[in-house]
Amino acid sequence: MTPEEQVPEFYVDQFMVTTGVYGVAMTFGLTPPHPAPGQSATPRDLVRLRMSLEHAKIMTMLLRRHLKSYERDNGISIEVPSNVYTGLGVSLEDW
C-alpha cells in the first residue's frame, strides 16, 4: 500500500466549529442521502480536527487565498445561495 492510499479521505457536507482559549475544534460530518420523511436529517460525524487558534487563523487565510485564486484563474465566482449566508449569519461582504 502506498503512503497516499494509507491517508483516510472523506467527503463532508456538514461542519461544526467550536473555539476556546486554547484552540479550535472542527467536526465534519455527512448528511444521510435518504432521510425518513418528516424526520430531520442528522449528520453522521466523520472526523474531528483540533488545532491551535493560530493554526486555524493561518489555515483560514490560506484557504481563502486559494479559493480567491481559483475564482480569478477561472473567471468565475463560486456562488452560494443567499439563504445559506443568512442561515449562517454571514454576508457576502464577509468574503
N, C-alpha and C positions, 0 to 999 in steps of 0.2 A: 504494500500500500504506500502510495506517495504521500509526502507531507501535506499536499493540498487536499488529498482525499481524507485525511485524518481530522481536518478542521470542520467542525459542525457548521452547517449552513441552514439558515431559516428564512422563510418569508413571513412577514408580520403585517397586520393591518390595524393594530391597536397598540397604544403605549400609555404608560402612566409614569409620571416623574415626581419624585419627592426630593426636596433639598433639606439639608440640616447643616448645623455649624461645621461638621467635619467632612461633608461630601454630598454626593448626589446618587440616588438610586433610580434606575430606569428599568421598568418591567415591560417587556414586549410580548404581545400575545396575538392570537389568531382567532377570528370570529368563526363559529361553525358555519358551514356552507348552506345548511338547510335547517334553520331553527324551527321548532314546532310552532304552528300557527297560534297567535295570541300570546306567545311567551317571548320575553326579551332574549336576545342572543348574547349569552355570557361568553366573553372571550376566554380561551384557554391560554394560561401563561406558558410561554415557551422558554424564555431566558430572562435573567435579571443581570444587569450590569451595574456595578458600583464603581465610583471614581471620585477623585478629589474635585472640589469646586473649581480649582484652577484648570484641571484637565478637561472638565466639562465645558468651561468657557472657551478654551482654545479649540476644542473639538467642534463646538458650535460655530466659531468663527471660520474654521477651515471648511466645514460643510457648507456654510453659506457661500463662501468664495467659490467652491466647486460648482454649486448649483447656479450661481450667477454666471460663471464662465460657460457652463453648458448652455444656458439660455442665450448668451451673447454669441457663442460659436455656432449655434444652430438657428439663430434668428427667430427664436420663439420665446414665449412667456409660459411657464408652467402654470396652467390655470387651476385654481382651486375655487369651488363654488362658494359664493358669499355666505350661504347658510353654514358652511363649515367654519369660516372665520368667526362669524357671530356666535356660533355654538361653543367655540373655544375661548371666546373673549379676547380675540386678537383682531387686527385690521390689516388691510393690505399695506398700510403705511409702516407697519412693524417690519415688513420685509425690507 
